[in-house]
Amino acid sequence: MRTKSRIIGGVVAATLITQLTACGTIFFPDRRGQIEGKIDPVVAALNAIGILFYVIPGLIAFGVDFATGAIYLPGGQTAQVDPQELKNVVDAEGKVDQAKLKALIEVQTGHTLPLDDPRLIQHSGSAEQLAAYGLRPAA
């Protein structure tokens, strides 16, 4: 009888510790530090299960996941390319050389982009559009 109560106590303790530390924080530690984004339905569902079985620990799990940012899906990553490097991509007529741009992006960011994909939509801008954003054309 004593062994049975120890097993039950151990299971309850492990469950409470898991819920108190929050699901997203445990399963996705790399997401901590985000301040906004789309909520991950998996983490939200796991925290909701915590509320279903243990109200207070489930609410704490939601609070911890929101406070740490672990409940949010990973956001898009951004990278910047030096404007001086971009000048080498534009020819004298102001046209962008797709091959040079693709090579530059691959060197700077490590990602290969399908710039020759026929589904790629390209927009041409004007000096007025740049001025609206407080930028000046300098190609």
N, CA, C and O atoms as a MOPAC input file, in Angstrom:
PM7 MOZYME 1SCF
protein

 N      0.82800 1    -1.19900 1     0.00000 1
 C      0.00000 1     0.00000 1     0.00000 1
 C      0.86900 1     1.25800 1     0.00000 1
 O      0.52300 1     2.25200 1    -0.64000 1
 N      1.98200 1     1.22000 1     0.70700 1
 C      2.87500 1     2.37500 1     0.78100 1
 C      3.49900 1     2.67000 1    -0.58600 1
 O      3.66700 1     3.83600 1    -0.94200 1
 N      3.83700 1     1.65200 1    -1.34200 1
 C      4.42600 1     1.82700 1    -2.66500 1
 C      3.43200 1     2.47700 1    -3.62600 1
 O      3.80400 1     3.32500 1    -4.43800 1
 N      2.18900 1     2.07900 1    -3.52700 1
 C      1.15800 1     2.63700 1    -4.39900 1
 C      0.98700 1     4.13800 1    -4.15100 1
 O      0.85700 1     4.90900 1    -5.10200 1
 N      0.98500 1     4.55100 1    -2.90400 1
 C      0.83600 1     5.97700 1    -2.59900 1
 C      2.06900 1     6.76900 1    -3.02600 1
 O      1.94500 1     7.93400 1    -3.40400 1
 N      3.24800 1     6.16700 1    -2.97500 1
 C      4.46300 1     6.84800 1    -3.44000 1
 C      4.42300 1     7.04300 1    -4.96000 1
 O      4.81600 1     8.09200 1    -5.47100 1
 N      3.95300 1     6.03800 1    -5.66000 1
 C      3.86000 1     6.15600 1    -7.12100 1
 C      2.86500 1     7.24500 1    -7.50500 1
 O      3.14300 1     8.07500 1    -8.37000 1
 N      1.70600 1     7.23300 1    -6.85400 1
 C      0.68900 1     8.25500 1    -7.13800 1
 C      1.22300 1     9.64400 1    -6.79300 1
 O      1.03200 1    10.59100 1    -7.55500 1
 N      1.89100 1     9.76500 1    -5.64600 1
 C      2.46700 1    11.04700 1    -5.24100 1
 C      3.53100 1    11.52200 1    -6.21800 1
 O      3.61500 1    12.71200 1    -6.52300 1
 N      4.33800 1    10.59900 1    -6.70400 1
 C      5.37700 1    10.95100 1    -7.68000 1
 C      4.78600 1    11.42500 1    -8.99400 1
 O      5.26600 1    12.39300 1    -9.58300 1
 N      3.74500 1    10.74600 1    -9.45500 1
 C      3.08600 1    11.14400 1   -10.69500 1
 C      2.44000 1    12.52000 1   -10.54700 1
 O      2.55600 1    13.36400 1   -11.43600 1
 N      1.76600 1    12.74200 1    -9.43400 1
 C      1.12900 1    14.04500 1    -9.19300 1
 C      2.18800 1    15.14000 1    -9.10200 1
 O      2.00500 1    16.21900 1    -9.66500 1
 N      3.28100 1    14.88400 1    -8.40700 1
 C      4.35300 1    15.88000 1    -8.27600 1
 C      4.97300 1    16.18900 1    -9.63700 1
 O      5.20800 1    17.35400 1    -9.95800 1
 N      5.23800 1    15.16500 1   -10.43100 1
 C      5.81500 1    15.38200 1   -11.75900 1
 C      4.86200 1    16.17900 1   -12.65000 1
 O      5.29600 1    17.05300 1   -13.40000 1
 N      3.57800 1    15.88000 1   -12.56900 1
 C      2.58400 1    16.60200 1   -13.36300 1
 C      2.50700 1    18.06300 1   -12.94900 1
 O      2.45700 1    18.94600 1   -13.80600 1
 N      2.49800 1    18.32600 1   -11.66500 1
 C      2.43200 1    19.70300 1   -11.18700 1
 C      3.68400 1    20.48800 1   -11.55100 1
 O      3.59400 1    21.65600 1   -11.92700 1
 N      4.84300 1    19.86400 1   -11.44300 1
 C      6.08400 1    20.55200 1   -11.81100 1
 C      6.07500 1    20.88500 1   -13.29500 1
 O      6.48300 1    21.97600 1   -13.69400 1
 N      5.60800 1    19.94400 1   -14.11200 1
 C      5.52400 1    20.19300 1   -15.55000 1
 C      4.58100 1    21.35100 1   -15.84500 1
 O      4.89200 1    22.19900 1   -16.68200 1
 N      3.45600 1    21.40100 1   -15.18300 1
 C      2.48800 1    22.46300 1   -15.42700 1
 C      2.96900 1    23.80300 1   -14.88000 1
 O      2.69600 1    24.84600 1   -15.47500 1
 N      3.67200 1    23.78900 1   -13.76500 1
 C      4.13400 1    25.05000 1   -13.18800 1
 C      5.24400 1    25.68800 1   -14.01300 1
 O      5.41000 1    26.90700 1   -13.98100 1
 N      5.99300 1    24.89800 1   -14.73900 1
 C      7.05800 1    25.47600 1   -15.54700 1
 C      6.59700 1    25.85200 1   -16.93900 1
 O      7.36100 1    26.46900 1   -17.68100 1
 N      5.40700 1    25.51300 1   -17.31500 1
 C      4.76600 1    25.89400 1   -18.57400 1
 C      5.24000 1    25.04500 1   -19.74100 1
 O      6.42700 1    24.75300 1   -19.88300 1
 N      4.29400 1    24.66400 1   -20.55900 1
 C      4.57200 1    23.75100 1   -21.67500 1
 C      5.48200 1    24.37700 1   -22.72500 1
 O      6.46700 1    23.75700 1   -23.12500 1
 N      5.18200 1    25.57300 1   -23.17200 1
 C      5.97900 1    26.21000 1   -24.21600 1
 C      7.40400 1    26.46000 1   -23.79100 1
 O      8.32700 1    26.34300 1   -24.59700 1
 N      7.59200 1    26.80200 1   -22.53900 1
 C      8.93200 1    27.07200 1   -22.03500 1
 C      9.76300 1    25.79800 1   -22.00400 1
 O     10.97300 1    25.84000 1   -22.22800 1
 N      9.12800 1    24.67800 1   -21.73100 1
 C      9.85300 1    23.40500 1   -21.68900 1
 C     10.10900 1    22.87600 1   -23.10000 1
 O     11.23400 1    22.50300 1   -23.43000 1
 N      9.06800 1    22.84400 1   -23.92900 1
 C      9.19100 1    22.22800 1   -25.24200 1
 C      9.90300 1    23.10200 1   -26.26600 1
 O     10.55300 1    22.57700 1   -27.17100 1
 N      9.79800 1    24.41400 1   -26.14600 1
 C     10.39500 1    25.32100 1   -27.12000 1
 C     11.22100 1    26.40600 1   -26.41700 1
 O     10.83500 1    27.57400 1   -26.44600 1
 N     12.32900 1    26.05300 1   -25.79600 1
 C     13.11700 1    27.06800 1   -25.08300 1
 C     13.72200 1    28.12000 1   -26.00700 1
 O     14.05000 1    29.21900 1   -25.56200 1
 N     13.87400 1    27.79000 1   -27.29800 1
 C     14.43900 1    28.75600 1   -28.23300 1
 C     13.48900 1    29.89600 1   -28.56400 1
 O     13.90500 1    30.90300 1   -29.13700 1
 N     12.22400 1    29.75200 1   -28.21000 1
 C     11.24000 1    30.81100 1   -28.48300 1
 C     11.19100 1    31.86300 1   -27.38900 1
 O     10.55300 1    32.90100 1   -27.56900 1
 N     11.83300 1    31.63100 1   -26.28500 1
 C     11.76300 1    32.60500 1   -25.18700 1
 C     12.34400 1    33.93600 1   -25.63000 1
 O     13.30500 1    33.98300 1   -26.39800 1
 N     11.76100 1    35.00100 1   -25.14900 1
 C     12.22800 1    36.33600 1   -25.47800 1
 C     11.41400 1    37.02900 1   -26.55200 1
 O     11.63100 1    38.21300 1   -26.80900 1
 N     10.48300 1    36.33200 1   -27.18800 1
 C      9.62600 1    36.97600 1   -28.19000 1
 C      8.59100 1    37.83700 1   -27.47700 1
 O      8.13500 1    37.49500 1   -26.38600 1
 N      8.22900 1    38.93700 1   -28.08600 1
 C      7.25500 1    39.81200 1   -27.43800 1
 C      5.89900 1    39.80900 1   -28.12700 1
 O      4.91600 1    40.29500 1   -27.56700 1
 N      5.83800 1    39.26400 1   -29.34100 1
 C      4.56000 1    39.20900 1   -30.03900 1
 C      4.64000 1    38.19300 1   -31.15200 1
 O      5.70700 1    37.65800 1   -31.45200 1
 N      3.50500 1    37.93500 1   -31.75900 1
 C      3.44300 1    36.99400 1   -32.86700 1
 C      2.14100 1    36.22500 1   -32.82600 1
 O      1.23700 1    36.54800 1   -32.05500 1
 N      2.05500 1    35.20900 1   -33.65800 1
 C      0.87800 1    34.34400 1   -33.66200 1
 C      1.04300 1    33.30600 1   -32.56000 1
 O      2.13800 1    32.78900 1   -32.33800 1
 N     -0.04600 1    33.01100 1   -31.88100 1
 C     -0.00600 1    32.04800 1   -30.79000 1
 C      0.05900 1    30.63900 1   -31.37400 1
 O     -0.69000 1    30.29500 1   -32.28800 1
 N      0.96200 1    29.83800 1   -30.83400 1
 C      1.11200 1    28.45200 1   -31.26100 1
 C     -0.04700 1    27.64000 1   -30.69200 1
 O     -0.18400 1    27.54200 1   -29.47300 1
 N     -0.88800 1    27.05300 1   -31.55500 1
 C     -2.04500 1    26.31900 1   -31.04500 1
 C     -1.66300 1    25.08900 1   -30.22500 1
 O     -2.41600 1    24.68800 1   -29.33800 1
 N     -0.51900 1    24.48800 1   -30.50000 1
 C     -0.09100 1    23.31100 1   -29.73700 1
 C      0.19800 1    23.69400 1   -28.29200 1
 O     -0.25900 1    23.02700 1   -27.36400 1
 N      0.95100 1    24.76000 1   -28.10600 1
 C      1.28400 1    25.20500 1   -26.74600 1
 C      0.02500 1    25.66700 1   -26.02700 1
 O     -0.16500 1    25.36800 1   -24.84800 1
 N     -0.83400 1    26.39300 1   -26.73100 1
 C     -2.07600 1    26.86100 1   -26.10900 1
 C     -2.95100 1    25.67900 1   -25.69900 1
 O     -3.55900 1    25.70300 1   -24.62900 1
 N     -3.01900 1    24.64400 1   -26.54000 1
 C     -3.82000 1    23.46400 1   -26.19700 1
 C     -3.23800 1    22.72800 1   -24.99200 1
 O     -3.98200 1    22.28300 1   -24.11800 1
 N     -1.92800 1    22.59900 1   -24.94300 1
 C     -1.30500 1    21.93200 1   -23.79600 1
 C     -1.54800 1    22.71500 1   -22.50700 1
 O     -1.81500 1    22.12700 1   -21.45900 1
 N     -1.45500 1    24.02200 1   -22.58700 1
 C     -1.75300 1    24.83800 1   -21.40700 1
 C     -3.22800 1    24.73600 1   -21.03700 1
 O     -3.57100 1    24.73300 1   -19.85500 1
 N     -4.11200 1    24.65100 1   -22.04500 1
 C     -5.54500 1    24.50500 1   -21.77100 1
 C     -5.84300 1    23.17300 1   -21.10200 1
 O     -6.71700 1    23.09500 1   -20.23900 1
 N     -5.13000 1    22.13400 1   -21.48800 1
 C     -5.28800 1    20.84800 1   -20.80700 1
 C     -4.88000 1    20.99600 1   -19.34600 1
 O     -5.49100 1    20.40200 1   -18.45800 1
 N     -3.84100 1    21.79300 1   -19.10700 1
 C     -3.43400 1    22.06200 1   -17.73300 1
 C     -4.52500 1    22.75800 1   -16.94800 1
 O     -4.71700 1    22.46900 1   -15.76700 1
 N     -5.24200 1    23.66900 1   -17.58300 1
 C     -6.36100 1    24.33900 1   -16.91600 1
 C     -7.48700 1    23.34900 1   -16.65900 1
 O     -8.13900 1    23.39700 1   -15.61600 1
 N     -7.71000 1    22.46300 1   -17.60000 1
 C     -8.78100 1    21.48200 1   -17.47000 1
 C     -8.58000 1    20.58400 1   -16.24400 1
 O     -9.52200 1    20.32000 1   -15.49600 1
 N     -7.34900 1    20.12100 1   -16.04900 1
 C     -7.09000 1    19.21100 1   -14.93200 1
 C     -6.69800 1    19.94000 1   -13.65200 1
 O     -7.13400 1    19.56300 1   -12.56500 1
 N     -5.89200 1    20.96600 1   -13.77300 1
 C     -5.41700 1    21.71300 1   -12.60100 1
 C     -5.55600 1    23.19100 1   -12.93100 1
 O     -4.75200 1    23.72600 1   -13.69400 1
 N     -6.53900 1    23.84900 1   -12.38400 1
 C     -6.86400 1    25.22200 1   -12.77300 1
 C     -5.70900 1    26.18100 1   -12.48800 1
 O     -5.25500 1    26.88200 1   -13.39200 1
 N     -5.24400 1    26.22000 1   -11.27800 1
 C     -4.19500 1    27.18200 1   -10.91100 1
 C     -2.89100 1    26.91200 1   -11.67000 1
 O     -2.33900 1    27.84900 1   -12.24700 1
 N     -2.37200 1    25.67500 1   -11.69800 1
 C     -1.14400 1    25.45300 1   -12.47400 1
 C     -1.32100 1    25.72500 1   -13.96600 1
 O     -0.38200 1    26.17800 1   -14.62000 1
 N     -2.49100 1    25.46000 1   -14.50900 1
 C     -2.73700 1    25.75700 1   -15.91900 1
 C     -2.69700 1    27.24400 1   -16.20500 1
 O     -2.14000 1    27.67800 1   -17.21300 1
 N     -3.29200 1    28.02500 1   -15.31200 1
 C     -3.24000 1    29.48900 1   -15.47100 1
 C     -1.81300 1    29.99800 1   -15.31700 1
 O     -1.39300 1    30.91300 1   -16.02600 1
 N     -1.07900 1    29.40800 1   -14.39600 1
 C      0.32800 1    29.79400 1   -14.23100 1
 C      1.11200 1    29.44500 1   -15.48900 1
 O      1.97700 1    30.21000 1   -15.91500 1
 N      0.81200 1    28.28600 1   -16.08800 1
 C      1.49500 1    27.88800 1   -17.31800 1
 C      1.23000 1    28.89600 1   -18.43500 1
 O      2.15100 1    29.27900 1   -19.15800 1
 N     -0.02400 1    29.32600 1   -18.57800 1
 C     -0.33400 1    30.35300 1   -19.57100 1
 C      0.43000 1    31.64300 1   -19.26200 1
 O      1.00800 1    32.26100 1   -20.15600 1
 N      0.42500 1    32.03900 1   -18.00000 1
 C      1.12100 1    33.26800 1   -17.61700 1
 C      2.60800 1    33.20400 1   -17.90600 1
 O      3.18400 1    34.16300 1   -18.42100 1
 N      3.23500 1    32.08100 1   -17.57800 1
 C      4.67200 1    31.93700 1   -17.82400 1
 C      4.96500 1    31.93600 1   -19.31900 1
 O      5.91700 1    32.57500 1   -19.76700 1
 N      4.15100 1    31.22200 1   -20.09400 1
 C      4.38600 1    31.17400 1   -21.54000 1
 C      4.20100 1    32.53600 1   -22.19300 1
 O      4.95900 1    32.89300 1   -23.09500 1
 N      3.20800 1    33.30400 1   -21.75300 1
 C      3.04200 1    34.65300 1   -22.30000 1
 C      4.16100 1    35.57200 1   -21.84000 1
 O      4.64900 1    36.39700 1   -22.61300 1
 N      4.57200 1    35.43200 1   -20.57500 1
 C      5.62700 1    36.29900 1   -20.05100 1
 C      6.96800 1    36.02900 1   -20.72000 1
 O      7.73300 1    36.96000 1   -20.97200 1
 N      7.25400 1    34.77600 1   -21.00800 1
 C      8.53300 1    34.45000 1   -21.64300 1
 C      8.47800 1    34.54900 1   -23.15500 1
 O      9.52200 1    34.62700 1   -23.80400 1
 N      7.27600 1    34.54800 1   -23.73300 1
 C      7.12200 1    34.60300 1   -25.17600 1
 C      7.18100 1    33.23900 1   -25.84100 1
 O      7.17900 1    33.14900 1   -27.06800 1
 N      7.23400 1    32.18100 1   -25.05200 1
 C      7.35000 1    30.83000 1   -25.61000 1
 C      6.04800 1    30.35400 1   -26.25000 1
 O      6.05100 1    29.35500 1   -26.96900 1
 N      4.94900 1    31.03900 1   -26.00600 1
 C      3.66900 1    30.61800 1   -26.57500 1
 C      3.52700 1    31.06100 1   -28.03300 1
 O      2.66700 1    30.55500 1   -28.75500 1
 N      4.36600 1    32.00000 1   -28.46600 1
 C      4.26400 1    32.51700 1   -29.82900 1
 C      5.04000 1    31.64500 1   -30.80900 1
 O      6.09000 1    31.09400 1   -30.47700 1
 N      4.50900 1    31.53100 1   -32.01200 1
 C      5.22500 1    30.84000 1   -33.07400 1
 C      6.47500 1    31.63700 1   -33.41500 1
 O      6.49400 1    32.85800 1   -33.25900 1
 N      7.52100 1    30.95600 1   -33.87800 1
 C      8.73300 1    31.70800 1   -34.20900 1
 C      8.46500 1    32.70200 1   -35.32700 1
 O      7.83200 1    32.37600 1   -36.33100 1
 N      8.95300 1    33.90600 1   -35.13700 1
 C      8.72700 1    34.96300 1   -36.11600 1
 C      9.65500 1    34.83100 1   -37.29900 1
 O     10.60700 1    34.04900 1   -37.28400 1
 N      9.36200 1    35.60900 1   -38.32500 1
 C     10.22000 1    35.60700 1   -39.50400 1
 C     11.56900 1    36.21500 1   -39.17800 1
 O     11.66300 1    37.19300 1   -38.43600 1
 N     12.57800 1    35.64400 1   -39.72300 1
 C     13.91500 1    36.16700 1   -39.50400 1
 C     14.20500 1    37.22100 1   -40.56000 1
 O     13.73100 1    37.14000 1   -41.69300 1
 N     14.97400 1    38.18300 1   -40.17200 1
 C     15.33700 1    39.22500 1   -41.12100 1
 C     16.84900 1    39.30600 1   -41.23800 1
 O     17.57800 1    38.92600 1   -40.32100 1
 N     17.29700 1    39.79100 1   -42.33900 1
 C     18.72100 1    40.00800 1   -42.56000 1
 C     18.86000 1    41.27100 1   -43.38400 1
 O     17.97400 1    41.62300 1   -44.16300 1
 N     19.96400 1    41.93800 1   -43.20600 1
 C     20.18400 1    43.17100 1   -43.94400 1
 C     21.44700 1    43.04700 1   -44.77900 1
 O     22.41000 1    42.38500 1   -44.39300 1
 N     21.41600 1    43.69300 1   -45.91700 1
 C     22.56000 1    43.71500 1   -46.81000 1
 C     23.03900 1    45.15600 1   -46.88700 1
 O     22.23300 1    46.08300 1   -46.96600 1
 N     24.33000 1    45.33600 1   -46.86500 1
 C     24.92800 1    46.66500 1   -46.92000 1
 C     24.54300 1    47.35300 1   -48.23300 1
 O     24.70200 1    46.76200 1   -49.30100 1
 N     24.04100 1    48.59000 1   -48.17300 1
 C     23.65600 1    49.29600 1   -49.40500 1
 C     24.81400 1    49.46000 1   -50.39500 1
 O     24.58800 1    49.50800 1   -51.60400 1
 N     26.03400 1    49.54400 1   -49.90200 1
 C     27.18700 1    49.65200 1   -50.79700 1
 C     27.34100 1    48.39100 1   -51.64200 1
 O     27.72900 1    48.45300 1   -52.80800 1
 N     27.02800 1    47.23800 1   -51.03100 1
 C     27.09000 1    45.97600 1   -51.76100 1
 C     26.00000 1    45.92600 1   -52.83700 1
 O     26.20300 1    45.35000 1   -53.90600 1
 N     24.84700 1    46.53000 1   -52.54900 1
 C     23.73700 1    46.50700 1   -53.50300 1
 C     24.02900 1    47.34200 1   -54.74900 1
 O     23.46000 1    47.09300 1   -55.81200 1
 N     24.91100 1    48.32500 1   -54.62000 1
 C     25.24600 1    49.14900 1   -55.78900 1
 C     25.90100 1    48.32200 1   -56.88100 1
 O     25.77700 1    48.65000 1   -58.06100 1
 N     26.59800 1    47.25200 1   -56.50600 1
 C     27.25200 1    46.39000 1   -57.49800 1
 C     26.24400 1    45.54000 1   -58.26900 1
 O     26.57200 1    44.99000 1   -59.32000 1
 N     25.03300 1    45.43200 1   -57.75700 1
 C     23.99900 1    44.60500 1   -58.37600 1
 C     23.23900 1    45.38200 1   -59.44800 1
 O     22.67700 1    44.78500 1   -60.36600 1
 N     23.21900 1    46.71000 1   -59.33700 1
 C     22.46700 1    47.55600 1   -60.26800 1
 C     23.40600 1    48.04100 1   -61.36600 1
 O     24.50000 1    48.53400 1   -61.08900 1
 N     22.96600 1    47.89600 1   -62.62400 1
 C     23.80600 1    48.34300 1   -63.73800 1
 C     23.62700 1    49.84200 1   -63.98700 1
 O     22.90800 1    50.51300 1   -63.24600 1
 N     24.27100 1    50.36100 1   -65.01700 1
 C     24.25000 1    51.79800 1   -65.30900 1
 C     22.85800 1    52.30000 1   -65.67300 1
 O     22.55200 1    53.47400 1   -65.46200 1
 N     22.01400 1    51.43100 1   -66.21600 1
 C     20.66500 1    51.81900 1   -66.61100 1
 C     19.67900 1    51.75700 1   -65.45000 1
 O     18.51700 1    52.13400 1   -65.60400 1
 N     20.12400 1    51.29100 1   -64.30600 1
 C     19.24000 1    51.18800 1   -63.15200 1
 C     18.51000 1    49.86500 1   -63.05200 1
 O     17.61400 1    49.71800 1   -62.22100 1
 N     18.87500 1    48.89400 1   -63.88500 1
 C     18.25700 1    47.56700 1   -63.86300 1
 C     19.02500 1    46.66200 1   -62.90200 1
 O     20.24900 1    46.73900 1   -62.79300 1
 N     18.28600 1    45.81300 1   -62.21700 1
 C     18.88800 1    44.88400 1   -61.25900 1
 C     19.27200 1    43.60500 1   -61.99200 1
 O     18.46100 1    43.01300 1   -62.70400 1
 N     20.51800 1    43.19100 1   -61.80700 1
 C     20.98300 1    41.92300 1   -62.36500 1
 C     20.56200 1    40.81000 1   -61.40000 1
 O     21.07300 1    40.71700 1   -60.28400 1
 N     19.61800 1    39.96300 1   -61.85100 1
 C     19.04900 1    38.92800 1   -60.98600 1
 C     20.11000 1    37.95200 1   -60.48800 1
 O     20.07800 1    37.54900 1   -59.32500 1
 N     21.04200 1    37.57000 1   -61.34400 1
 C     22.07000 1    36.59400 1   -60.95400 1
 C     22.98000 1    37.17200 1   -59.87000 1
 O     23.30900 1    36.49000 1   -58.90000 1
 N     23.38500 1    38.43700 1   -60.04300 1
 C     24.24000 1    39.07100 1   -59.03600 1
 C     23.49300 1    39.25300 1   -57.71500 1
 O     24.06200 1    39.05600 1   -56.64100 1
 N     22.21500 1    39.63100 1   -57.80000 1
 C     21.41800 1    39.80800 1   -56.58800 1
 C     21.26100 1    38.48300 1   -55.84700 1
 O     21.38000 1    38.42800 1   -54.62300 1
 N     20.99500 1    37.42600 1   -56.59800 1
 C     20.84400 1    36.10300 1   -55.98300 1
 C     22.14800 1    35.67800 1   -55.30500 1
 O     22.12500 1    35.15900 1   -54.18900 1
 N     23.27200 1    35.89400 1   -55.96500 1
 C     24.57000 1    35.53400 1   -55.38900 1
 C     24.87000 1    36.36500 1   -54.14500 1
 O     25.38000 1    35.83900 1   -53.15600 1
 N     24.55600 1    37.66100 1   -54.18800 1
 C     24.79400 1    38.52700 1   -53.03700 1
 C     23.96700 1    38.10700 1   -51.83100 1
 O     24.47500 1    38.04900 1   -50.71100 1
 N     22.69600 1    37.81600 1   -52.06100 1
 C     21.82400 1    37.38500 1   -50.96000 1
 C     22.31000 1    36.06700 1   -50.37900 1
 O     22.28800 1    35.87600 1   -49.16300 1
 N     22.74500 1    35.16400 1   -51.23600 1
 C     23.23300 1    33.87500 1   -50.75300 1
 C     24.50600 1    34.03700 1   -49.92400 1
 O     24.67400 1    33.36000 1   -48.91000 1
 N     25.39800 1    34.92400 1   -50.34600 1
 C     26.64000 1    35.14500 1   -49.59100 1
 C     26.35300 1    35.82600 1   -48.25500 1
 O     26.90100 1    35.43500 1   -47.22500 1
 N     25.49200 1    36.84700 1   -48.27600 1
 C     25.24200 1    37.64300 1   -47.07300 1
 C     24.37000 1    36.93100 1   -46.04100 1
 O     24.60100 1    37.06000 1   -44.83900 1
 N     23.36700 1    36.17800 1   -46.50700 1
 C     22.41300 1    35.58100 1   -45.56900 1
 C     22.52800 1    34.07100 1   -45.43900 1
 O     22.06300 1    33.49700 1   -44.45400 1
 N     23.14400 1    33.42300 1   -46.42400 1
 C     23.24800 1    31.97100 1   -46.38800 1
 C     22.01600 1    31.26300 1   -46.91700 1
 O     21.93400 1    30.03700 1   -46.84100 1
 N     21.05400 1    32.00700 1   -47.45300 1
 C     19.82300 1    31.42000 1   -47.99100 1
 C     19.77600 1    31.61400 1   -49.50200 1
 O     20.16100 1    32.66000 1   -50.02200 1
 N     19.29900 1    30.59200 1   -50.18800 1
 C     19.13200 1    30.68000 1   -51.62700 1
 C     17.68100 1    31.03900 1   -51.92500 1
 O     16.75900 1    30.34200 1   -51.50100 1
 N     17.49200 1    32.11700 1   -52.64800 1
 C     16.14800 1    32.55100 1   -53.00200 1
 C     15.87900 1    32.27300 1   -54.47200 1
 O     16.76800 1    32.44500 1   -55.30600 1
 N     14.66900 1    31.84500 1   -54.79900 1
 C     14.33300 1    31.54600 1   -56.20200 1
 C     13.96200 1    32.81200 1   -56.97600 1
 O     12.79200 1    33.01600 1   -57.29800 1
 N     14.93200 1    33.65000 1   -57.27300 1
 C     14.64000 1    34.90700 1   -57.96600 1
 C     14.26700 1    34.69300 1   -59.42700 1
 O     13.71800 1    35.59300 1   -60.06300 1
 N     14.55900 1    33.51200 1   -59.96600 1
 C     14.19700 1    33.24000 1   -61.35100 1
 C     12.88200 1    32.47500 1   -61.45200 1
 O     12.52600 1    32.00600 1   -62.53200 1
 N     12.17000 1    32.34400 1   -60.36300 1
 C     10.88400 1    31.64200 1   -60.34900 1
 C      9.85900 1    32.47600 1   -61.11700 1
 O      9.73300 1    33.67300 1   -60.85800 1
 N      9.12400 1    31.87300 1   -62.05400 1
 C      8.15400 1    32.64700 1   -62.83600 1
 C      6.98100 1    33.16700 1   -61.99700 1
 O      6.27200 1    34.07800 1   -62.42500 1
 N      6.77400 1    32.59700 1   -60.81300 1
 C      5.68100 1    33.06900 1   -59.95800 1
 C      6.06900 1    34.30500 1   -59.14400 1
 O      5.22200 1    34.89900 1   -58.47700 1
 N      7.33600 1    34.69200 1   -59.19800 1
 C      7.81900 1    35.84000 1   -58.44500 1
 C      7.20500 1    37.12700 1   -58.98900 1
 O      7.27200 1    37.39800 1   -60.18800 1
 N      6.61800 1    37.90100 1   -58.11600 1
 C      5.99900 1    39.16500 1   -58.51900 1
 C      6.98100 1    40.28800 1   -58.20300 1
 O      7.39700 1    40.45800 1   -57.05700 1
 N      7.34000 1    41.04100 1   -59.21500 1
 C      8.26800 1    42.14000 1   -59.03400 1
 C      7.52400 1    43.45100 1   -59.20500 1
 O      6.71700 1    43.61900 1   -60.12000 1
 N      7.81200 1    44.36600 1   -58.31100 1
 C      7.19300 1    45.69000 1   -58.36700 1
 C      8.27300 1    46.71200 1   -58.67100 1
 O      9.38200 1    46.63400 1   -58.14200 1
 N      7.95000 1    47.64700 1   -59.50700 1
 C      8.88600 1    48.73700 1   -59.75900 1
 C      8.40400 1    49.94900 1   -58.98200 1
 O      7.20600 1    50.22200 1   -58.90300 1
 N      9.34200 1    50.66100 1   -58.42000 1
 C      9.01400 1    51.82300 1   -57.62200 1
 C      9.35300 1    53.10900 1   -58.35100 1
 O      9.85900 1    53.10900 1   -59.47300 1
 N      9.05800 1    54.18800 1   -57.67900 1
 C      9.36900 1    55.49300 1   -58.24600 1
 C     10.01200 1    56.35800 1   -57.17500 1
 O     10.00800 1    56.01800 1   -55.99200 1
 N     10.56000 1    57.47600 1   -57.60900 1
 C     11.18900 1    58.40000 1   -56.66600 1
 C     10.16200 1    58.95400 1   -55.67800 1
 O     10.49900 1    59.23800 1   -54.52900 1
 N      8.92000 1    59.10900 1   -56.11700 1
 C      7.87000 1    59.62300 1   -55.23500 1
 C      7.56100 1    58.62800 1   -54.11400 1
 O      7.32800 1    59.01900 1   -52.97000 1
 N      7.56300 1    57.34400 1   -54.45600 1
 C      7.31800 1    56.33600 1   -53.42900 1
 C      8.44000 1    56.30900 1   -52.40700 1
 O      8.18800 1    56.15700 1   -51.21200 1
 N      9.65900 1    56.45300 1   -52.85900 1
 C     10.79400 1    56.50300 1   -51.92800 1
 C     10.69500 1    57.72200 1   -51.03500 1
 O     10.94700 1    57.64600 1   -49.83300 1
 N     10.32500 1    58.85500 1   -51.63200 1
 C     10.19700 1    60.09000 1   -50.84800 1
 C      9.10700 1    59.97400 1   -49.79400 1
 O      9.21600 1    60.57700 1   -48.72700 1
 N      8.05200 1    59.20400 1   -50.07600 1
 C      6.97700 1    59.01200 1   -49.10500 1
 C      7.48000 1    58.30000 1   -47.85400 1
 O      6.94300 1    58.49600 1   -46.76400 1
 N      8.51900 1    57.46900 1   -48.01500 1
 C      9.10800 1    56.76100 1   -46.86900 1
 C     10.30900 1    57.49000 1   -46.29100 1
 O     10.98700 1    56.97600 1   -45.40200 1
 N     10.57000 1    58.68400 1   -46.79500 1
 C     11.69400 1    59.45900 1   -46.27900 1
 C     13.03300 1    58.99200 1   -46.84100 1
 O     14.08000 1    59.27500 1   -46.25900 1
 N     13.01000 1    58.27900 1   -47.96600 1
 C     14.24100 1    57.78300 1   -48.57700 1
 C     14.51700 1    58.57500 1   -49.83800 1
 O     13.62800 1    59.21700 1   -50.39700 1
 N     15.76100 1    58.52100 1   -50.27400 1
 C     16.10600 1    59.18100 1   -51.52700 1
 C     16.74400 1    58.16600 1   -52.45500 1
 O     17.49800 1    57.30400 1   -52.00400 1
 N     16.45500 1    58.25500 1   -53.74300 1
 C     17.02900 1    57.28700 1   -54.68500 1
 C     18.52300 1    57.51100 1   -54.82000 1
 O     18.98100 1    58.63000 1   -55.05100 1
 N     19.27400 1    56.43300 1   -54.67200 1
 C     20.73200 1    56.52500 1   -54.78000 1
 C     21.29800 1    55.25800 1   -55.39900 1
 O     22.17400 1    54.62300 1   -54.81200 1
 N     20.81900 1    54.88900 1   -56.55400 1
 C     21.29100 1    53.63600 1   -57.19200 1
 C     22.45800 1    53.84100 1   -58.06000 1
 O     22.95900 1    52.88700 1   -58.65600 1

